[in-house]
Amino acid sequence: MALRNRNAHRRETARLRGIIAVFAVLAVVVVAWSVWRAGGLVPGARDMSVENGTPAVQDPADAQGEEEEEEDAPPGPTVYDGVVNAGDTLAAILSAWLEPREIGAVVESCRGVYSPNRIRQGQPYAVAADENGFFRFEYEIDTNHKLVISRGENASFTAALEEIIYQVELSTINGSIRSNLFQSMADAGETQLLAIALADIFAWEIDFIRDLRAGDSFSILVEKRFRDGEFKNYGKLLAARFVNQGAIFEAFRFTPPDGAPEYYKSTGESVKHAFLKAPLAFTRISSGFSSRRLHPVLNDWRAHPAIDYAAPTGTPVKAIGGGKVTFAGRGQGNGNYITIRHANRYESMYLHLSRFARGLKTGNTVRQGEVIGFVGSTGLATGPHLCFRMKKDGAYINPARVASPRNEPVSKADMAAFTGVVSNLREFLDGERALAEYTPAS
């Protein structure tokens, strides 16, 4: 009898445990279903009613009085972030929210504002939707502008270009050269973009291929732009100092009234010259200007009226000065090459290119610093390099010895304003003034 009682008790206990387990599973299913209905499991979505990623915390004392109001309040919009993939179109992106006829209206709203065909792979976008569906689309055209499409009444849409708003902070970057500018900038915690910007400023003063020495140093005053606390890109490079082999070079950004921003020395002289020091940066010279050199392909002694820059295939080549392209084509020994006629009876030649810049052809006018082609090894060349030549009055000259005149200095009328700008920027650059006091210009 005792054995039967014990067995009955065990069966009853097992039955109760089974019932509890079933109720527990049902409870989990109900909670998960409720969360799903609330939109909490939608990947890549963010609630626009939540600022800075943190939900607002309500005072418990106010909760009871506002309970009825909260129940009637519509849910906040949700934003779906994405990046344009290969083959994506505006229609494909919006197809999850809009009908084909609505997408047609969206495309029509972009007419005269921004062509949807220009949407590029890799650019970020965001779609905002609420309980009524789609109501806003944002696509970042570049670092400064975005396309915004908003839904209005009666299924109408409005497209507009808007400026991207950043939080701007002033920063000073200091570094020393150990091997090259790229590595030194990385050692300072910055990107190659800043190294290129610095080299562009002093391209007329310093040859970053031949002139750099270990121990050279630089200081930069630059705007950094942030969005939601995350660094996005650099703004204006306001001032820079470069110490090269003991010589100090400085440049200050100044915008004359009704003029474009330029860089000047503290004396008001332009840092720009008629010609760049070199047509490409961050490479090495493999062969210099010579009246007698053993040709590496023909194996005979002949003049080498050029400077050869060894660089990887595809390295951009820039025009050393503004002028007219008098030849862009192929020569038997020169391979793909370009000739540019400049002012004051100068010519520059760029040989052995792998290809030309898109759209470049004979008769074009190019600007100083404009990319005109890319390093290659076409023609009589043993490897990828740029053979760079210059002429004056039809005769070859050594590009390293060209005395290039400077551009126009700050005018006398603007000198007082310029002096004030230099004094202000130098205080920040030298650490004599707190960076937090800086106010970005509009």
C-alpha positions in Angstrom: 0.0 0.0 0.0 2.8 2.4 0.9 4.5 1.6 -2.4 1.3 2.4 -4.4 0.9 5.7 -2.5 4.5 6.7 -3.3 4.0 5.9 -7.0 0.8 7.9 -7.1 2.5 10.8 -5.5 5.3 10.7 -8.0 2.9 10.6 -10.9 1.0 13.6 -9.6 4.2 15.6 -9.1 5.3 14.8 -12.7 1.9 15.9 -14.0 2.1 19.2 -12.1 5.6 19.9 -13.4 4.5 19.3 -16.9 1.6 21.7 -16.6 4.1 24.4 -15.2 6.5 23.8 -18.0 3.7 24.3 -20.6 2.6 27.6 -19.0 6.2 28.8 -18.9 6.7 28.1 -22.7 3.4 29.9 -23.4 4.6 32.9 -21.4 7.8 33.1 -23.3 6.0 32.9 -26.6 3.6 35.7 -25.6 6.4 38.0 -24.5 8.4 37.4 -27.7 5.3 38.0 -29.9 4.6 41.3 -28.0 8.2 42.5 -28.5 8.0 41.6 -32.2 4.7 43.5 -32.6 6.4 46.5 -31.0 9.1 46.5 -33.6 11.9 45.7 -31.2 13.3 42.9 -33.3 13.7 44.9 -36.6 17.4 44.8 -37.6 19.1 48.1 -38.5 16.2 50.2 -37.2 16.4 53.1 -34.7 13.6 55.0 -33.0 13.8 58.7 -34.0 12.1 59.7 -30.8 15.2 58.5 -28.9 17.8 61.3 -28.8 21.5 60.5 -28.6 20.7 56.8 -28.4 19.3 57.1 -24.8 15.6 56.8 -24.1 14.1 59.6 -22.0 13.6 58.6 -18.3 10.2 59.5 -16.9 9.7 60.7 -13.3 7.6 58.0 -11.5 5.5 60.8 -10.0 4.4 61.9 -13.4 3.8 58.4 -14.7 0.3 57.9 -13.3 -1.0 61.3 -14.5 0.3 60.7 -18.0 -0.6 57.0 -18.4 -3.8 57.7 -20.4 -2.0 60.2 -22.6 0.8 57.8 -23.4 -1.6 55.1 -24.4 -3.1 57.3 -27.1 0.3 58.8 -28.3 1.4 57.3 -31.7 4.7 55.5 -31.7 7.8 57.5 -32.8 9.2 57.1 -36.3 11.8 54.4 -37.0 14.8 55.1 -39.1 16.4 52.3 -41.2 20.1 53.0 -42.0 21.8 51.5 -45.1 24.6 51.8 -47.6 24.1 51.7 -51.4 25.2 48.4 -52.7 26.4 47.5 -56.2 23.4 47.7 -58.6 21.2 49.5 -56.1 18.8 52.1 -57.5 16.6 54.6 -55.7 13.6 52.5 -56.8 15.1 49.3 -55.4 15.9 50.9 -52.1 12.4 52.4 -51.6 10.5 49.4 -52.9 10.1 48.0 -49.4 8.0 51.1 -48.4 6.4 52.4 -51.6 4.3 51.2 -54.5 5.7 51.6 -58.1 3.4 54.6 -58.8 4.7 56.3 -55.6 8.3 55.6 -56.6 7.6 57.2 -59.9 6.3 60.3 -58.1 9.5 60.3 -55.9 11.7 60.2 -59.0 9.7 63.0 -60.6 10.2 65.2 -57.5 13.9 64.9 -58.0 13.8 66.5 -61.4 15.9 69.6 -61.4 17.2 68.9 -57.9 19.4 65.8 -58.1 19.3 62.9 -60.6 18.6 59.5 -58.9 20.9 58.0 -61.5 23.8 59.6 -59.7 23.4 57.5 -56.6 26.7 55.8 -55.9 27.8 52.6 -54.3 29.1 52.9 -50.8 27.2 56.1 -49.9 25.0 56.0 -46.8 21.3 56.6 -46.8 18.4 56.5 -44.3 14.7 55.8 -44.6 12.3 57.0 -41.9 8.9 55.4 -41.5 6.0 55.6 -39.0 2.6 53.9 -38.5 1.5 55.5 -41.8 4.6 54.1 -43.7 7.4 56.0 -45.5 7.7 59.7 -44.9 11.4 60.7 -45.4 14.5 59.6 -47.3 18.1 61.0 -46.9 21.0 60.1 -49.2 24.5 61.6 -48.5 25.8 62.9 -51.9 29.2 63.8 -50.5 30.7 65.0 -47.2 28.9 68.3 -47.3 25.4 67.7 -49.0 22.5 65.3 -48.8 19.4 64.7 -50.9 16.3 64.8 -48.8 12.9 63.4 -50.1 9.9 64.1 -47.9 6.3 62.8 -48.2 3.5 65.4 -48.2 -0.2 65.2 -48.4 -2.1 63.2 -51.2 0.9 61.0 -51.9 3.0 64.0 -53.0 6.7 64.1 -52.5 9.3 67.0 -52.2 13.0 66.7 -53.0 15.6 69.2 -51.8 19.4 69.4 -51.3 20.5 70.2 -47.7 23.8 70.9 -46.1 25.1 68.2 -43.7 25.5 69.7 -40.3 28.7 68.8 -38.3 30.0 69.6 -34.9 33.3 71.4 -35.7 36.3 71.2 -33.3 39.7 72.8 -33.8 42.7 70.5 -33.4 46.5 70.8 -33.5 48.5 67.9 -34.9 52.3 67.7 -34.4 54.6 65.1 -35.8 58.2 64.3 -36.8 59.5 62.7 -40.0 61.1 59.3 -39.6 60.8 57.8 -43.0 58.0 59.5 -45.0 55.1 61.9 -44.5 52.4 59.2 -44.7 53.9 57.2 -41.9 54.6 60.2 -39.7 51.0 61.3 -40.1 49.8 57.8 -39.2 52.1 57.9 -36.1 50.4 61.1 -35.1 47.0 59.3 -35.2 45.8 60.9 -38.4 44.9 59.7 -41.9 46.6 59.9 -45.3 44.1 62.5 -46.4 45.7 65.0 -44.0 49.2 64.1 -45.3 48.0 64.8 -48.8 46.5 68.1 -47.8 49.7 69.2 -46.0 51.8 68.2 -49.0 49.5 70.1 -51.4 50.0 73.3 -49.4 53.8 73.2 -49.5 54.1 71.5 -52.9 55.6 74.8 -54.3 58.1 75.1 -51.4 59.2 71.5 -50.6 59.9 68.5 -52.8 58.4 65.7 -50.6 60.4 63.2 -52.6 63.9 64.6 -52.4 63.9 67.2 -49.6 62.6 65.3 -46.6 65.0 64.3 -43.9 64.6 62.3 -40.6 64.0 64.8 -37.9 61.9 67.2 -40.0 58.7 68.2 -38.2 55.3 69.7 -38.8 52.5 71.4 -36.9 48.9 71.7 -38.3 45.9 73.6 -37.2 42.8 71.9 -38.7 39.1 71.6 -38.2 37.8 68.2 -37.4 34.1 67.5 -38.2 32.0 65.2 -36.1 28.4 63.8 -36.3 26.8 62.3 -33.2 30.2 62.3 -31.5 31.9 60.3 -34.3 34.8 61.8 -36.3 33.8 62.0 -40.0 36.3 64.1 -41.9 38.6 67.1 -41.9 37.3 70.6 -42.4 39.5 73.7 -43.2 43.2 73.4 -42.8 43.8 76.8 -41.3 47.5 77.0 -40.7 50.6 74.8 -41.1 54.3 74.9 -40.2 56.9 72.6 -41.7 60.5 72.5 -40.6 62.6 71.0 -43.4 66.4 70.6 -43.0 66.3 73.5 -40.5 64.3 75.9 -42.8 60.9 76.9 -41.4 57.9 77.1 -43.9 54.6 78.6 -42.8 51.2 78.9 -44.5 48.0 80.7 -43.3 44.6 80.4 -44.9 43.1 83.7 -45.8 40.0 84.6 -47.9 40.2 88.1 -49.4 36.9 90.0 -49.7 35.1 88.7 -52.9 37.9 86.2 -53.4 38.7 82.5 -53.0 40.6 81.2 -50.0 44.4 80.9 -50.5 47.5 80.1 -48.5 50.0 82.8 -47.7 53.3 83.3 -45.8 53.0 85.5 -42.7 54.5 88.3 -44.8 51.5 88.1 -47.2 53.5 86.3 -50.0 51.6 83.5 -51.7 53.0 80.0 -51.1 52.0 79.1 -54.6 54.4 79.4 -57.5 53.8 79.1 -61.2 55.0 75.5 -61.1 54.8 72.7 -58.6 58.1 71.3 -57.3 57.2 67.8 -58.7 54.3 66.3 -60.7 53.7 63.5 -58.2 54.3 62.9 -54.5 55.6 60.3 -52.1 57.8 58.3 -54.6 61.5 58.3 -55.3 63.8 59.7 -58.1 65.2 56.8 -60.0 67.2 58.8 -62.5 68.2 62.5 -62.7 68.8 65.1 -65.3 72.0 64.2 -67.2 73.9 65.0 -70.4 75.1 61.4 -70.6 73.4 58.3 -69.3 73.4 54.6 -70.2 69.9 53.9 -71.6 68.4 51.0 -69.7 66.7 49.5 -72.8 68.8 50.6 -75.8 72.0 50.1 -73.9 73.8 53.1 -75.3 75.0 56.3 -73.9 72.8 59.3 -74.5 71.5 62.5 -72.9 68.7 62.1 -70.3 67.0 65.6 -70.3 64.5 64.5 -67.7 63.9 63.4 -64.1 62.5 59.9 -63.7 60.2 59.3 -60.7 59.8 55.6 -59.8 56.2 55.0 -58.6 53.6 52.2 -58.7 51.5 51.8 -61.8 48.4 54.0 -61.4 49.9 56.7 -59.3 48.2 60.0 -60.2 50.3 62.5 -62.2 49.5 66.2 -61.8 50.1 69.1 -64.1 52.9 71.2 -62.6 51.2 74.4 -63.9 48.1 75.6 -65.7 48.3 75.6 -69.5 47.0 74.0 -72.7 47.5 70.4 -73.7 49.3 70.5 -77.0 49.6 66.7 -77.3 48.0 63.7 -75.6 48.7 60.4 -77.4 51.2 57.7 -78.0 54.8 57.9 -79.2 57.1 55.0 -80.1 59.6 55.4 -77.3 57.6 57.8 -75.1 54.6 55.5 -74.8 51.5 57.4 -73.7 52.6 60.9 -73.0 51.3 64.5 -72.6 52.8 67.8 -73.4 51.5 71.0 -71.8 52.3 74.6 -73.0 52.5 77.1 -70.1 52.9 80.8 -69.9 56.4 82.5 -70.3 57.4 80.0 -73.1 57.6 76.9 -70.8 56.5 73.4 -71.7 56.2 70.3 -69.6 56.1 66.6 -70.7 54.9 63.5 -68.9 56.0 60.2 -70.5 55.3 56.4 -70.2 51.8 56.9 -68.7 49.6 53.9 -68.2 46.5 56.0 -69.2 45.2 59.5 -69.4 42.7 61.1 -67.0 39.2 60.7 -68.1 38.2 63.2 -70.8 41.7 64.6 -71.3 42.7 65.2 -74.9 44.8 67.5 -77.1 43.4 71.1 -76.9 42.2 70.9 -73.3 43.1 73.5 -70.8 44.3 72.2 -67.4 44.7 73.7 -64.0 47.8 73.6 -61.9 47.6 70.4 -59.7 45.0 68.8 -61.9 45.4 65.0 -62.4 46.2 64.5 -66.0 47.3 60.9 -66.1 48.6 57.8 -64.3 52.1 56.3 -63.9 52.8 53.3 -66.2 55.5 51.6 -68.2 54.4 52.2 -71.8 57.0 52.8 -74.5 60.7 52.1 -73.9 60.6 51.5 -70.1 61.9 48.8 -67.9 59.3 49.4 -65.2 56.6 51.7 -64.0 57.9 55.3 -63.7 57.2 58.8 -64.8 59.7 60.5 -67.2 59.2 64.2 -66.6 60.7 66.8 -68.9 60.6 70.6 -69.2 61.5 73.0 -72.0 61.9 76.7 -72.3 62.0 78.3 -75.7 62.1 74.8 -77.2 65.3 73.7 -75.3 65.3 71.2 -72.5 66.0 72.5 -69.0 66.6 70.8 -65.7 63.2 70.8 -63.9 64.9 70.9 -60.5 66.5 74.2 -61.3 63.5 76.1 -62.6 63.1 79.5 -60.8 59.3 79.6 -60.6 57.7 83.0 -59.8 55.2 83.3 -57.0 51.5 84.0 -57.4 50.0 87.4 -56.4 50.5 88.4 -52.7 47.9 89.8 -50.3 46.9 93.2 -51.6 47.8 96.3 -49.6 44.1 97.0 -49.0 43.7 93.5 -47.3 46.9 93.5 -45.4 45.5 94.7 -42.1 42.8 92.0 -42.1 45.3 89.4 -43.1 47.7 90.4 -40.3 44.8 90.0 -37.8 44.0 86.5 -39.2 47.7 85.4 -38.9 48.0 86.6 -35.4 44.8 84.8 -34.3 45.8 81.5 -36.0 49.3 81.6 -34.7 48.1 81.8 -31.1 46.1 78.6 -31.6 49.0 76.9 -33.6 51.5 77.7 -30.9 49.2 76.6 -28.0 49.0 80.2 -26.6 45.2 80.1 -26.8 42.7 77.4 -25.8 41.3 75.5 -28.8 37.9 75.6 -27.3 37.8 79.4 -27.9 37.7 78.8 -31.6 34.5 79.7 -33.4 34.1 78.2 -37.0 33.5 80.7 -39.7 30.1 80.3 -41.5 
